[in-house]
Amino acid sequence: MYVIITHTYVSFVINNNIEFVLLSFLVCANLLLYGLCERSTFHMKKLLKNTIAAVAVILGIGLGLGIGQKNYVQAAQDTYSLSMAEDNKWYYYKNGVVDTGYTGLAYNDYGWFYVKDGTIDWGYTGLAYNENGWFYVNGGILDWSYTGLAYNAYGTWYIVNGTVAFDYTGSVNNVNVVNGQVVGHEHNWVHREDIYGEKFVSKDNMKRYDDGTYIIDDGYEAVYESHIICGNCKIDFGKEEDGAEEAWVEHVLESPLYTGCQNYFVEEILVGEKCTAVVTPAHDECADCGVIKGE
C-alpha cells in the first residue's frame, strides 16, 4: 500500500501541491494503521518516526517541484512581430525592439516576407530558408504560385508552388533534376539590364492621412477612372466599358416610377497611383535553362 500511494503522489505533485499534502497525510495514516495491526509499541514508535521523516522529505520535494513549475510558467517569453512603423516601413521586432540582426522569413497577417537586417527587403528574389524548409521569394514576398527553377549558393533547385520539391526526380527545362536539385548542368550566364514598366498601386493599398485622404507617394501620379454614379442614391456602378450604364438602367427599372432613381452623372474616381519603375531588376540569367542567378 505504501509503494502504491507514494507512486500516485508523485504524479499529483506535478499538478497540484495541495493534493500532494493531503495525500501525504493519507500515507501517514495508512502506515499508522499498519503499525496498529502489528500491535507492537516498539514497531509503532519506530514506524511513526520513519513515516514523519519520509513525509517531510517528500513534502519538501513536492513544494520544490511546485515552485520550479511556477517559475517556469512565469518566465518571460520572447515576442516577435512584423509591423509597419511611423516611417511607413516594415520592421521585424523582438520584444518591441527592431531586431537589426535578423535576416530570414517572417510572418504577419498579410503573409510571409523576406527580412534582411530587421526590415523587409522588397528587392530580394531568390530562395530563403526557415525551420520548415526552403521557399521561393519574389520581390520580398513568399510566392506560393511559382513553379520553376531557382538558384542559390548551394545549387539550382526545382520549385513547385513556392517550395523546393525534394521529392521530385525528372527533367525540367531540358536539365536533369534529382531529389529537387539540378545535376550535370553548367550554367551559361548572360547579363540582363533593368526592364522598366508601369508600377500600379491600387487604392486599397495606398496610405492615408489621419482625415482619410489618400497620400500620393513621391514619384507617383494619381490614377482616376470615369464612373457612372446614380444621381439619387449615389451608387457607384463603375466604368461604362464594364457595363455600368446597363447596370444603372436595371437599377432605375427596379425603382419607384416617380420617386425613384431617374438620372446619373459621371465622376472621376481615384482608383490608385502609378509610376514608371524597374519591374525586372538587372540580373544574370542562364541562357540554357533560364534560371536567374540569385544570392
Number of C-alpha atoms within 10 A of each C-alpha: 9 12 9 9 14 18 10 12 22 15 11 17 22 14 13 15 19 13 12 23 19 11 20 22 14 15 22 19 14 16 19 17 12 16 19 13 10 12 11 11 11 10 13 18 13 12 17 16 10 13 20 15 12 15 18 13 11 19 17 12 14 22 18 14 17 17 13 12 13 11 11 10 10 9 8 8 8 8 10 17 16 22 16 12 9 6 6 9 10 18 23 26 18 16 11 11 13 18 17 15 10 16 17 16 21 22 16 11 7 8 10 17 26 28 25 20 15 22 25 24 19 15 13 20 22 19 23 21 13 10 6 7 10 17 24 28 25 19 17 20 22 24 19 16 11 17 16 17 21 25 19 14 9 8 10 21 25 25 24 19 14 20 25 23 20 17 9 15 15 13 12 13 12 10 14 15 22 16 15 20 23 22 14 8 13 11 15 13 17 14 13 13 10 13 11 12 12 11 13 17 16 12 16 9 9 14 14 12 8 7 6 8 9 17 14 16 13 7 10 16 14 17 18 13 15 15 21 24 22 21 14 13 10 12 13 18 19 20 18 16 9 11 12 16 19 12 14 23 16 10 16 17 12 11 13 10 10 7 8 14 20 17 12 20 13 16 15 13 15 15 15 21 22 17 17 13 16 13 13 14 15 12 14 17 18 15 13 15 17 17 21 22 20 16 12
